[in-house]
Amino acid sequence: MKKQKIKKVKPGRLKRRENMMGYVFILPWLIGLFGLVLYPLCQSFKYSLNRIVMNPVLGRVMTFQGIDNFRKIFLEDPDFIVQLQGYLWQTLLAVPVIVAFALILAIMLNGNIRLKGFFRLIFFLPVIIASGPVMNQLIGQGAASIPMMNVQMITGVFGSFLPKVVADAVTNVFSNIIMFLWYSGVQILIFLAALQKIDSSLYEAAKIDGGSAWECFWKITIPTIKPMMLLNAVYTVIFMSNIETNGIITLIKTRMFSSGMSGGYGYASAMAWCYSIVVTLIVVVFAAVLMGRKDIYERRARKHRREMRKQQRLAKKFRRRGARNERRNAKKAKKAA
Amino acid sequence: MKDATLKKQKKQPNRLSYKGAWKDRLRKFVFGSKEKEGAGKQTVVYILLISIGFVYLYPLLYMISRSFMTVSDLLDSSIQWLPTEFYTDNYKNAARAMDFWKTFKDSVMVAGIPTLINVVICAIVGYGFARYNFPGKKILMGLLIFSFILPPQITMMPTYVFYTDMETWVKETFKLENFQMIGSLKSFTLPAILGQGLKSQIFILIFWQFFRQVPQALIEAAKIDGAGHFKSFARIAIPSAAPAILVVFLFSIVWYWNESYLTQLYVVGTTQDAVSSLSTLVVSLSTFETSYASAASQSGGQMVSINENIKMAGTMLSILPLLIMYFVLQRQFVESVDRTGITGE
């Protein structure tokens, strides 16, 4: 008998024509995507390979320079590399701190406590007021560090064994710890909403099987809210890369309007490209870390399967060897006979 | 005989009968059992929450207390939190330097108009993504998320050039001398109309998530009754999306209000030839020191020279409108994330 192919059900012509209406609805966004995102992206790449000078008579004058802008950024610019490294370490350090902190707070708020609304009100408050200039003012006043905390000592401890850039980032995070905690307002709410959606019968079943609260946390809560952890990590990276306390974006803007060899649209575009690649890489790193790991049960099952296969192979080997030896013995016996 | 057994039964339930029973009870009281949370654990949670809450509010309290202090209070090391008198001159000076009422009106406009456009456009685009299965939808959704991750700095230079070119083009072709792109609100409204406003991608995703949950049967019923695509959108999808609209409105207004980087570049203008009369409170805070100095020199010695307390008063003034809005609409803000259904159903 011939195998019957299962055909995919294609939408009918009417349905297809109707679906075309989707383009009408997303048309404004589509124009914006091409006009204000993709086209400027290519344009910006073109700029980054050019040197652009503003001339009062001729307007913009572009001269092609190849990768000269990038060479200057990495080899001659005194600020960019320092800022970029600082940003990189700070983000890699602060994002896990923020996400973990938000998770802990969300779990505490999710418990059976009074004044839940009041606490949520406080923890969400920074979302409203955390803008770049306000944060800069607060950092300038030293209001962003906890007064009881001894930052000097922490810096000393970390500075003794870490490279300077990393140690600086650690110091920065600790001395402005309130600022970083302030960035976790939305994340707390997202975790809280996710925690409330977890089926309580899961916990009951675990309890009946003798699971402790600790085990429940690692084997029910964490796997369930893992997608939310990814969402929060990405959100935090984007937020931290766009707020004005981040020195690197201010640097790009200053360079955009400064004249001279290390300035102008071309140079700033090259900087923006480097910066964007770093931001995207950070997002990819967090996505890989949070998406790649499988469930604990899956991991255990896979381990078990691997073990089984190993044993089977071993058993097969023994059997084969046994058969071979038998044959040999039989031959020997024959010879002897 | 019977009496003896009864006595035995009565005696047995007494927990204090065995050795070390009180220890068990204490442990149960503090750490809790599987059925009930212990009092000790509860206390720890409350202490943690209250102390973290204090840490959260600390910069705000610091700001409020500092903004009411006189200069002598600032120098007096015995004064930590409470100022010696109710001193409001800091606020008066800061408000004068920021030109508070005009800047406030500008801020409302700069935050409000793009927000309204954002709500409308993002709702339409989100509906398009949620309702129709057009070819290439997955790729476009991917591009949507990609454009969210992409920092605005990378498209900033070409966009700026594009706006200036557009300015000269419109001036020449339509003979409009006063047309401005950079240094006017148009540079914010145009991206908003094209669905590329500030964090519009998140709002589109929120609407998409929301409209996916609108039952398809409702829309089909409307179709049978003769409603077209736009009518079923306006009459069925929009009225059911009130929570999403509220969330998008609130977040959009907060984010536009707090945006200073792009506002300064596009709306306020940085170069000499493109300076506008618009300014927002947050932007004027970032240039507070220079604007205060110029205001002080104009006032002819009436204003004291700048100090930390005045800076704090200025910071307080720039966040005050949002703070008031937050405390009025607190429920809407705090429950917003639940309502978007961002966590899925």
Boltz contact constraints between the chains, C-beta under 6 A:
constraints:
  - contact:
      token1: [A, 19]
      token2: [B, 132]
      max_distance: 6.0
  - contact:
      token1: [A, 19]
      token2: [B, 133]
      max_distance: 6.0
  - contact:
      token1: [A, 19]
      token2: [B, 134]
      max_distance: 6.0
  - contact:
      token1: [A, 21]
      token2: [B, 132]
      max_distance: 6.0
  - contact:
      token1: [A, 21]
      token2: [B, 229]
      max_distance: 6.0
  - contact:
      token1: [A, 22]
      token2: [B, 128]
      max_distance: 6.0
  - contact:
      token1: [A, 22]
      token2: [B, 132]
      max_distance: 6.0
  - contact:
      token1: [A, 22]
      token2: [B, 134]
      max_distance: 6.0
  - contact:
      token1: [A, 23]
      token2: [B, 134]
      max_distance: 6.0
  - contact:
      token1: [A, 25]
      token2: [B, 124]
      max_distance: 6.0
  - contact:
      token1: [A, 25]
      token2: [B, 127]
      max_distance: 6.0
  - contact:
      token1: [A, 25]
      token2: [B, 128]
      max_distance: 6.0
  - contact:
      token1: [A, 26]
      token2: [B, 125]
      max_distance: 6.0
  - contact:
      token1: [A, 26]
      token2: [B, 128]
      max_distance: 6.0
  - contact:
      token1: [A, 28]
      token2: [B, 121]
      max_distance: 6.0
  - contact:
      token1: [A, 28]
      token2: [B, 194]
      max_distance: 6.0
  - contact:
      token1: [A, 28]
      token2: [B, 195]
      max_distance: 6.0
  - contact:
      token1: [A, 29]
      token2: [B, 125]
      max_distance: 6.0
  - contact:
      token1: [A, 29]
      token2: [B, 195]
      max_distance: 6.0
  - contact:
      token1: [A, 31]
      token2: [B, 194]
      max_distance: 6.0
  - contact:
      token1: [A, 32]
      token2: [B, 194]
      max_distance: 6.0
  - contact:
      token1: [A, 32]
      token2: [B, 195]
      max_distance: 6.0
  - contact:
      token1: [A, 32]
      token2: [B, 196]
      max_distance: 6.0
  - contact:
      token1: [A, 36]
      token2: [B, 191]
      max_distance: 6.0
  - contact:
      token1: [A, 36]
      token2: [B, 194]
      max_distance: 6.0
  - contact:
      token1: [A, 36]
      token2: [B, 196]
      max_distance: 6.0
  - contact:
      token1: [A, 37]
      token2: [B, 147]
      max_distance: 6.0
  - contact:
      token1: [A, 40]
      token2: [B, 155]
      max_distance: 6.0
  - contact:
      token1: [A, 40]
      token2: [B, 158]
      max_distance: 6.0
  - contact:
      token1: [A, 40]
      token2: [B, 159]
      max_distance: 6.0
  - contact:
      token1: [A, 43]
      token2: [B, 158]
      max_distance: 6.0
  - contact:
      token1: [A, 44]
      token2: [B, 154]
      max_distance: 6.0
  - contact:
      token1: [A, 44]
      token2: [B, 157]
      max_distance: 6.0
  - contact:
      token1: [A, 44]
      token2: [B, 158]
      max_distance: 6.0
  - contact:
      token1: [A, 47]
      token2: [B, 157]
      max_distance: 6.0
  - contact:
      token1: [A, 108]
      token2: [B, 45]
      max_distance: 6.0
  - contact:
      token1: [A, 108]
      token2: [B, 49]
      max_distance: 6.0
  - contact:
      token1: [A, 119]
      token2: [B, 49]
      max_distance: 6.0
  - contact:
      token1: [A, 120]
      token2: [B, 334]
      max_distance: 6.0
  - contact:
      token1: [A, 121]
      token2: [B, 330]
      max_distance: 6.0
  - contact:
      token1: [A, 122]
      token2: [B, 53]
      max_distance: 6.0
  - contact:
      token1: [A, 122]
      token2: [B, 56]
      max_distance: 6.0
  - contact:
      token1: [A, 124]
      token2: [B, 334]
      max_distance: 6.0
  - contact:
      token1: [A, 128]
      token2: [B, 254]
      max_distance: 6.0
  - contact:
      token1: [A, 128]
      token2: [B, 322]
      max_distance: 6.0
  - contact:
      token1: [A, 128]
      token2: [B, 326]
      max_distance: 6.0
  - contact:
      token1: [A, 129]
      token2: [B, 319]
      max_distance: 6.0
  - contact:
      token1: [A, 131]
      token2: [B, 258]
      max_distance: 6.0
  - contact:
      token1: [A, 131]
      token2: [B, 282]
      max_distance: 6.0
  - contact:
      token1: [A, 132]
      token2: [B, 260]
      max_distance: 6.0
  - contact:
      token1: [A, 133]
      token2: [B, 260]
      max_distance: 6.0
  - contact:
      token1: [A, 133]
      token2: [B, 282]
      max_distance: 6.0
  - contact:
      token1: [A, 133]
      token2: [B, 285]
      max_distance: 6.0
  - contact:
      token1: [A, 133]
      token2: [B, 286]
      max_distance: 6.0
  - contact:
      token1: [A, 134]
      token2: [B, 315]
      max_distance: 6.0
  - contact:
      token1: [A, 134]
      token2: [B, 319]
      max_distance: 6.0
  - contact:
      token1: [A, 137]
      token2: [B, 311]
      max_distance: 6.0
  - contact:
      token1: [A, 137]
      token2: [B, 315]
      max_distance: 6.0
  - contact:
      token1: [A, 138]
      token2: [B, 59]
      max_distance: 6.0
  - contact:
      token1: [A, 143]
      token2: [B, 59]
      max_distance: 6.0
  - contact:
      token1: [A, 143]
      token2: [B, 62]
      max_distance: 6.0
  - contact:
      token1: [A, 178]
      token2: [B, 59]
      max_distance: 6.0
  - contact:
      token1: [A, 189]
      token2: [B, 337]
      max_distance: 6.0
  - contact:
      token1: [A, 190]
      token2: [B, 337]
      max_distance: 6.0
  - contact:
      token1: [A, 193]
      token2: [B, 337]
      max_distance: 6.0
  - contact:
      token1: [A, 193]
      token2: [B, 338]
      max_distance: 6.0
  - contact:
      token1: [A, 193]
      token2: [B, 343]
      max_distance: 6.0
  - contact:
      token1: [A, 194]
      token2: [B, 343]
      max_distance: 6.0
  - contact:
      token1: [A, 197]
      token2: [B, 343]
      max_distance: 6.0
  - contact:
      token1: [A, 207]
      token2: [B, 34]
      max_distance: 6.0
  - contact:
      token1: [A, 241]
      token2: [B, 151]
      max_distance: 6.0
  - contact:
      token1: [A, 244]
      token2: [B, 260]
      max_distance: 6.0
  - contact:
      token1: [A, 244]
      token2: [B, 261]
      max_distance: 6.0
  - contact:
      token1: [A, 249]
      token2: [B, 153]
      max_distance: 6.0
  - contact:
      token1: [A, 252]
      token2: [B, 153]
      max_distance: 6.0
  - contact:
      token1: [A, 265]
      token2: [B, 157]
      max_distance: 6.0
  - contact:
      token1: [A, 268]
      token2: [B, 157]
      max_distance: 6.0
  - contact:
      token1: [A, 269]
      token2: [B, 157]
      max_distance: 6.0
  - contact:
      token1: [A, 272]
      token2: [B, 153]
      max_distance: 6.0
  - contact:
      token1: [A, 272]
      token2: [B, 154]
      max_distance: 6.0
  - contact:
      token1: [A, 276]
      token2: [B, 151]
      max_distance: 6.0
  - contact:
      token1: [A, 276]
      token2: [B, 154]
      max_distance: 6.0
  - contact:
      token1: [A, 279]
      token2: [B, 151]
      max_distance: 6.0
  - contact:
      token1: [A, 283]
      token2: [B, 149]
      max_distance: 6.0
